[in-house]
């Protein structure tokens, strides 16, 4: 989605759809609200080290203009 303004909250409704026998079935909508923020500079280095089988340490250099970080992971 382009042209979103910085610092503004936007709400999106997400609906899952499935076609069965040429008929569309939709789930109840789920609303998600996000707040936009300016992009900062990127980290120059990122590294990760595995300790054991389920312990990962992630390190990075500070990005320019960053005041805090949010770290996400995916299985």
MIGULO-26095 format. One record per atom (N, C-alpha, C, CB): chain; x, y, z; residue number from 1; atom name; residue in one letter. Coordinates in nm, 2 decimals. Atoms other than C-alpha are relative to their C-alpha. Glycine has a CB too. Layout:
N
FIKE chaine      u      v      w num atome residu
FIKE      A      X      Y      Z NUM    CA      a
...
//
This chain:
75
FIKE chaine      u      v      w num atome residu
FIKE      A   0.09  -0.12   0.00   1     N      x
FIKE      A   0.00   0.00   0.00   1    CA      x
FIKE      A   0.09   0.12   0.00   1     C      x
FIKE      A  -0.10   0.00   0.12   1    CB      x
FIKE      A  -0.09  -0.11   0.01   2     N      x
FIKE      A   0.16   0.32  -0.11   2    CA      x
FIKE      A  -0.07   0.13   0.05   2     C      x
FIKE      A   0.04   0.02  -0.14   2    CB      x
FIKE      A   0.05  -0.14  -0.04   3     N      x
FIKE      A   0.11   0.69   0.00   3    CA      x
FIKE      A  -0.06   0.00   0.14   3     C      x
FIKE      A  -0.10   0.04  -0.10   3    CB      x
FIKE      A   0.05  -0.01  -0.14   4     N      x
FIKE      A   0.05   0.62   0.37   4    CA      x
FIKE      A   0.08   0.11   0.07   4     C      x
FIKE      A   0.01  -0.14   0.08   4    CB      x
FIKE      A  -0.06  -0.11  -0.07   5     N      x
FIKE      A   0.12   0.91   0.59   5    CA      x
FIKE      A   0.07  -0.04   0.13   5     C      x
FIKE      A  -0.10   0.11   0.04   5    CB      x
FIKE      A  -0.07   0.03  -0.12   6     N      x
FIKE      A   0.38   0.90   0.87   6    CA      x
FIKE      A  -0.07   0.03   0.13   6     C      x
FIKE      A   0.14   0.07   0.00   6    CB      x
FIKE      A   0.06  -0.03  -0.13   7     N      x
FIKE      A   0.25   0.87   1.23   7    CA      x
FIKE      A  -0.15  -0.02   0.00   7     C      x
FIKE      A   0.04   0.13   0.04   7    CB      x
FIKE      A   0.15   0.02   0.01   8     N      x
FIKE      A  -0.11   0.78   1.12   8    CA      x
FIKE      A  -0.04  -0.14   0.03   8     C      x
FIKE      A  -0.05   0.05  -0.13   8    CB      x
FIKE      A   0.05   0.14  -0.02   9     N      x
FIKE      A  -0.30   0.47   1.24   9    CA      x
FIKE      A  -0.10  -0.03  -0.11   9     C      x
FIKE      A  -0.07  -0.01   0.14   9    CB      x
FIKE      A   0.09   0.05   0.11  10     N      x
FIKE      A  -0.47   0.27   0.96  10    CA      x
FIKE      A  -0.06  -0.13   0.05  10     C      x
FIKE      A   0.07  -0.01  -0.13  10    CB      x
FIKE      A   0.06   0.13  -0.04  11     N      x
FIKE      A  -0.72  -0.01   1.02  11    CA      x
FIKE      A  -0.04  -0.07  -0.13  11     C      x
FIKE      A  -0.13   0.03   0.08  11    CB      x
FIKE      A   0.03   0.09   0.12  12     N      x
FIKE      A  -0.75  -0.30   0.77  12    CA      x
FIKE      A  -0.09  -0.11   0.05  12     C      x
FIKE      A   0.13  -0.05  -0.06  12    CB      x
FIKE      A   0.08   0.12  -0.02  13     N      x
FIKE      A  -1.02  -0.57   0.76  13    CA      x
FIKE      A   0.05  -0.11  -0.09  13     C      x
FIKE      A  -0.15   0.03  -0.02  13    CB      x
FIKE      A  -0.05   0.12   0.08  14     N      x
FIKE      A  -0.89  -0.91   0.66  14    CA      x
FIKE      A  -0.11  -0.11   0.00  14     C      x
FIKE      A   0.14  -0.05   0.06  14    CB      x
FIKE      A   0.10   0.10   0.02  15     N      x
FIKE      A  -1.13  -1.17   0.53  15    CA      x
FIKE      A   0.06  -0.12  -0.08  15     C      x
FIKE      A  -0.13   0.06  -0.07  15    CB      x
FIKE      A  -0.04   0.11   0.08  16     N      x
FIKE      A  -1.04  -1.52   0.43  16    CA      x
FIKE      A  -0.11  -0.06  -0.08  16     C      x
FIKE      A   0.06  -0.11   0.10  16    CB      x
FIKE      A   0.11   0.05   0.09  17     N      x
FIKE      A  -1.23  -1.66   0.14  17    CA      x
FIKE      A   0.04  -0.14  -0.06  17     C      x
FIKE      A  -0.03   0.10  -0.12  17    CB      x
FIKE      A  -0.03   0.13   0.06  18     N      x
FIKE      A  -1.26  -2.02   0.00  18    CA      x
FIKE      A  -0.12  -0.03  -0.10  18     C      x
FIKE      A   0.02  -0.11   0.11  18    CB      x
FIKE      A   0.10   0.04   0.09  19     N      x
FIKE      A  -1.45  -2.14  -0.31  19    CA      x
FIKE      A  -0.03  -0.15   0.01  19     C      x
FIKE      A   0.04   0.05  -0.15  19    CB      x
FIKE      A   0.04   0.14  -0.01  20     N      x
FIKE      A  -1.64  -2.46  -0.27  20    CA      x
FIKE      A  -0.12  -0.02  -0.10  20     C      x
FIKE      A  -0.04  -0.05   0.14  20    CB      x
FIKE      A   0.11   0.02   0.10  21     N      x
FIKE      A  -1.85  -2.59  -0.57  21    CA      x
FIKE      A  -0.05   0.13  -0.06  21     C      x
FIKE      A  -0.12  -0.07   0.07  21    CB      x
FIKE      A   0.03  -0.13   0.06  22     N      x
FIKE      A  -1.83  -2.24  -0.73  22    CA      x
FIKE      A  -0.07   0.10   0.08  22     C      x
FIKE      A  -0.08  -0.03  -0.13  22    CB      x
FIKE      A   0.06  -0.10  -0.09  23     N      x
FIKE      A  -1.97  -2.07  -0.42  23    CA      x
FIKE      A   0.11   0.05   0.09  23     C      x
FIKE      A  -0.12  -0.07   0.08  23    CB      x
FIKE      A  -0.11  -0.06  -0.09  24     N      x
FIKE      A  -1.75  -1.83  -0.22  24    CA      x
FIKE      A  -0.05   0.00   0.14  24     C      x
FIKE      A   0.03   0.14  -0.05  24    CB      x
FIKE      A   0.03   0.00  -0.14  25     N      x
FIKE      A  -1.75  -1.88   0.15  25    CA      x
FIKE      A   0.11   0.09   0.07  25     C      x
FIKE      A   0.01  -0.14   0.07  25    CB      x
FIKE      A  -0.09  -0.09  -0.06  26     N      x
FIKE      A  -1.60  -1.60   0.36  26    CA      x
FIKE      A   0.00  -0.01   0.15  26     C      x
FIKE      A  -0.03   0.15  -0.04  26    CB      x
FIKE      A  -0.01   0.00  -0.14  27     N      x
FIKE      A  -1.48  -1.59   0.72  27    CA      x
FIKE      A  -0.05   0.14   0.06  27     C      x
FIKE      A   0.14  -0.03   0.05  27    CB      x
FIKE      A   0.03  -0.12  -0.06  28     N      x
FIKE      A  -1.57  -1.32   0.97  28    CA      x
FIKE      A   0.12   0.09  -0.02  28     C      x
FIKE      A  -0.05  -0.01   0.15  28    CB      x
FIKE      A  -0.12  -0.09   0.01  29     N      x
FIKE      A  -1.35  -1.01   0.92  29    CA      x
FIKE      A   0.08   0.01   0.13  29     C      x
FIKE      A  -0.04   0.14  -0.05  29    CB      x
FIKE      A  -0.09  -0.03  -0.12  30     N      x
FIKE      A  -1.05  -0.96   1.15  30    CA      x
FIKE      A   0.06   0.14  -0.03  30     C      x
FIKE      A   0.11  -0.11   0.01  30    CB      x
FIKE      A  -0.05  -0.14   0.02  31     N      x
FIKE      A  -0.96  -0.59   1.20  31    CA      x
FIKE      A   0.14   0.01   0.06  31     C      x
FIKE      A  -0.09   0.10   0.07  31    CB      x
FIKE      A  -0.14  -0.02  -0.04  32     N      x
FIKE      A  -0.59  -0.50   1.23  32    CA      x
FIKE      A   0.03   0.15  -0.01  32     C      x
FIKE      A   0.10  -0.09  -0.08  32    CB      x
FIKE      A  -0.04  -0.14   0.00  33     N      x
FIKE      A  -0.47  -0.15   1.32  33    CA      x
FIKE      A   0.15   0.01   0.01  33     C      x
FIKE      A  -0.07   0.08   0.11  33    CB      x
FIKE      A  -0.14  -0.02   0.00  34     N      x
FIKE      A  -0.12  -0.04   1.24  34    CA      x
FIKE      A   0.03   0.15   0.00  34     C      x
FIKE      A   0.07  -0.06  -0.13  34    CB      x
FIKE      A  -0.04  -0.14   0.00  35     N      x
FIKE      A   0.06   0.29   1.30  35    CA      x
FIKE      A   0.13   0.01  -0.08  35     C      x
FIKE      A   0.02   0.06   0.15  35    CB      x
FIKE      A  -0.12  -0.01   0.08  36     N      x
FIKE      A   0.31   0.40   1.04  36    CA      x
FIKE      A   0.10   0.08   0.07  36     C      x
FIKE      A  -0.04   0.07  -0.14  36    CB      x
FIKE      A  -0.11  -0.07  -0.05  37     N      x
FIKE      A   0.65   0.53   1.12  37    CA      x
FIKE      A   0.11   0.02  -0.10  37     C      x
FIKE      A   0.06  -0.06   0.13  37    CB      x
FIKE      A  -0.11  -0.03   0.10  38     N      x
FIKE      A   0.94   0.68   0.93  38    CA      x
FIKE      A   0.10  -0.11   0.00  38     C      x
FIKE      A   0.07   0.13   0.03  38    CB      x
FIKE      A  -0.11   0.11   0.01  39     N      x
FIKE      A   1.20   0.43   0.81  39    CA      x
FIKE      A   0.13   0.06   0.04  39     C      x
FIKE      A   0.01  -0.05  -0.15  39    CB      x
FIKE      A  -0.13  -0.05  -0.04  40     N      x
FIKE      A   1.53   0.47   0.97  40    CA      x
FIKE      A   0.11  -0.06  -0.09  40     C      x
FIKE      A   0.03  -0.04   0.15  40    CB      x
FIKE      A  -0.11   0.07   0.07  41     N      x
FIKE      A   1.87   0.38   0.83  41    CA      x
FIKE      A   0.01  -0.15   0.04  41     C      x
FIKE      A   0.14   0.07   0.02  41    CB      x
FIKE      A  -0.01   0.14  -0.03  42     N      x
FIKE      A   1.95   0.01   0.82  42    CA      x
FIKE      A   0.13  -0.03   0.08  42     C      x
FIKE      A  -0.01  -0.08  -0.13  42    CB      x
FIKE      A  -0.12   0.05  -0.07  43     N      x
FIKE      A   2.19  -0.18   1.04  43    CA      x
FIKE      A   0.10  -0.05  -0.10  43     C      x
FIKE      A  -0.03  -0.11   0.10  43    CB      x
FIKE      A  -0.10   0.05   0.09  44     N      x
FIKE      A   2.52  -0.25   0.87  44    CA      x
FIKE      A   0.04  -0.14   0.01  44     C      x
FIKE      A   0.13   0.09   0.01  44    CB      x
FIKE      A  -0.03   0.14  -0.02  45     N      x
FIKE      A   2.58  -0.58   1.03  45    CA      x
FIKE      A  -0.10  -0.07   0.09  45     C      x
FIKE      A   0.14  -0.01   0.07  45    CB      x
FIKE      A   0.09   0.08  -0.08  46     N      x
FIKE      A   2.35  -0.85   1.16  46    CA      x
FIKE      A   0.06  -0.14   0.01  46     C      x
FIKE      A  -0.14   0.00  -0.06  46    CB      x
FIKE      A  -0.06   0.13  -0.01  47     N      x
FIKE      A   2.47  -1.18   1.30  47    CA      x
FIKE      A  -0.09  -0.08   0.10  47     C      x
FIKE      A   0.15   0.00   0.04  47    CB      x
FIKE      A   0.08   0.08  -0.09  48     N      x
FIKE      A   2.31  -1.47   1.49  48    CA      x
FIKE      A   0.09  -0.12   0.04  48     C      x
FIKE      A  -0.13  -0.05  -0.06  48    CB      x
FIKE      A  -0.08   0.12  -0.04  49     N      x
FIKE      A   2.46  -1.76   1.69  49    CA      x
FIKE      A  -0.10  -0.09   0.08  49     C      x
FIKE      A   0.12   0.05   0.09  49    CB      x
FIKE      A   0.09   0.10  -0.06  50     N      x
FIKE      A   2.28  -2.08   1.80  50    CA      x
FIKE      A   0.08  -0.05   0.12  50     C      x
FIKE      A  -0.03  -0.11  -0.10  50    CB      x
FIKE      A  -0.04   0.06  -0.13  51     N      x
FIKE      A   2.33  -2.20   2.16  51    CA      x
FIKE      A  -0.09  -0.11   0.03  51     C      x
FIKE      A   0.01   0.10   0.12  51    CB      x
FIKE      A   0.09   0.11  -0.02  52     N      x
FIKE      A   2.20  -2.55   2.20  52    CA      x
FIKE      A  -0.09  -0.02  -0.12  52     C      x
FIKE      A  -0.08   0.02   0.13  52    CB      x
FIKE      A   0.10   0.02   0.11  53     N      x
FIKE      A   1.89  -2.64   2.00  53    CA      x
FIKE      A  -0.11   0.10  -0.01  53     C      x
FIKE      A  -0.05  -0.14   0.01  53    CB      x
FIKE      A   0.11  -0.09   0.00  54     N      x
FIKE      A   1.65  -2.37   2.09  54    CA      x
FIKE      A   0.03   0.14   0.06  54     C      x
FIKE      A  -0.11  -0.05   0.08  54    CB      x
FIKE      A  -0.04  -0.13  -0.05  55     N      x
FIKE      A   1.85  -2.06   2.20  55    CA      x
FIKE      A   0.09   0.07  -0.10  55     C      x
FIKE      A   0.08  -0.02   0.14  55    CB      x
FIKE      A  -0.07  -0.08   0.11  56     N      x
FIKE      A   1.95  -1.80   1.94  56    CA      x
FIKE      A   0.03   0.14   0.06  56     C      x
FIKE      A  -0.08   0.00  -0.13  56    CB      x
FIKE      A  -0.04  -0.14  -0.03  57     N      x
FIKE      A   2.14  -1.48   2.01  57    CA      x
FIKE      A   0.02   0.08  -0.13  57     C      x
FIKE      A   0.12   0.01   0.10  57    CB      x
FIKE      A  -0.01  -0.09   0.12  58     N      x
FIKE      A   2.10  -1.20   1.75  58    CA      x
FIKE      A   0.07   0.13   0.04  58     C      x
FIKE      A  -0.14   0.02  -0.07  58    CB      x
FIKE      A  -0.08  -0.12  -0.02  59     N      x
FIKE      A   2.34  -0.91   1.73  59    CA      x
FIKE      A  -0.01   0.09  -0.12  59     C      x
FIKE      A   0.14  -0.03   0.04  59    CB      x
FIKE      A   0.00  -0.09   0.12  60     N      x
FIKE      A   2.33  -0.60   1.51  60    CA      x
FIKE      A   0.06   0.14   0.04  60     C      x
FIKE      A  -0.14   0.03  -0.06  60    CB      x
FIKE      A  -0.05  -0.13  -0.03  61     N      x
FIKE      A   2.49  -0.26   1.48  61    CA      x
FIKE      A  -0.12   0.10   0.00  61     C      x
FIKE      A   0.11   0.04  -0.11  61    CB      x
FIKE      A   0.11  -0.10  -0.01  62     N      x
FIKE      A   2.28   0.05   1.56  62    CA      x
FIKE      A  -0.03   0.06  -0.13  62     C      x
FIKE      A   0.03   0.10   0.11  62    CB      x
FIKE      A   0.04  -0.07   0.12  63     N      x
FIKE      A   2.08   0.19   1.27  63    CA      x
FIKE      A   0.00   0.15   0.03  63     C      x
FIKE      A  -0.13  -0.05  -0.05  63    CB      x
FIKE      A   0.00  -0.14  -0.02  64     N      x
FIKE      A   2.11   0.56   1.22  64    CA      x
FIKE      A  -0.15   0.05   0.02  64     C      x
FIKE      A   0.06   0.08  -0.12  64    CB      x
FIKE      A   0.13  -0.05  -0.04  65     N      x
FIKE      A   1.81   0.75   1.37  65    CA      x
FIKE      A  -0.10  -0.09   0.07  65     C      x
FIKE      A  -0.07   0.05  -0.13  65    CB      x
FIKE      A   0.09   0.09  -0.07  66     N      x
FIKE      A   1.67   0.44   1.54  66    CA      x
FIKE      A  -0.01   0.04   0.15  66     C      x
FIKE      A   0.05  -0.15  -0.02  66    CB      x
FIKE      A   0.01  -0.02  -0.15  67     N      x
FIKE      A   1.53   0.49   1.89  67    CA      x
FIKE      A  -0.04  -0.12   0.07  67     C      x
FIKE      A  -0.12   0.11   0.02  67    CB      x
FIKE      A   0.02   0.14  -0.06  68     N      x
FIKE      A   1.42   0.13   1.95  68    CA      x
FIKE      A  -0.02  -0.10  -0.11  68     C      x
FIKE      A  -0.13   0.01   0.10  68    CB      x
FIKE      A   0.01   0.11   0.10  69     N      x
FIKE      A   1.38  -0.20   1.78  69    CA      x
FIKE      A  -0.12  -0.09   0.03  69     C      x
FIKE      A   0.13  -0.08  -0.01  69    CB      x
FIKE      A   0.10   0.11  -0.02  70     N      x
FIKE      A   1.11  -0.46   1.73  70    CA      x
FIKE      A   0.06  -0.12  -0.08  70     C      x
FIKE      A  -0.14   0.03  -0.06  70    CB      x
FIKE      A  -0.06   0.11   0.06  71     N      x
FIKE      A   1.24  -0.81   1.66  71    CA      x
FIKE      A  -0.11  -0.11  -0.02  71     C      x
FIKE      A   0.12  -0.06   0.09  71    CB      x
FIKE      A   0.10   0.10   0.03  72     N      x
FIKE      A   1.02  -1.07   1.49  72    CA      x
FIKE      A   0.07  -0.13  -0.04  72     C      x
FIKE      A  -0.09   0.05  -0.12  72    CB      x
FIKE      A  -0.05   0.12   0.05  73     N      x
FIKE      A   1.08  -1.43   1.42  73    CA      x
FIKE      A  -0.11  -0.09  -0.06  73     C      x
FIKE      A   0.07  -0.08   0.12  73    CB      x
FIKE      A   0.09   0.09   0.07  74     N      x
FIKE      A   0.92  -1.70   1.21  74    CA      x
FIKE      A   0.05  -0.14   0.01  74     C      x
FIKE      A  -0.02   0.05  -0.15  74    CB      x
FIKE      A  -0.04   0.14   0.00  75     N      x
FIKE      A   0.92  -2.07   1.25  75    CA      x
FIKE      A   0.01  -0.06  -0.14  75     C      x
FIKE      A  -0.10  -0.09   0.09  75    CB      x
//
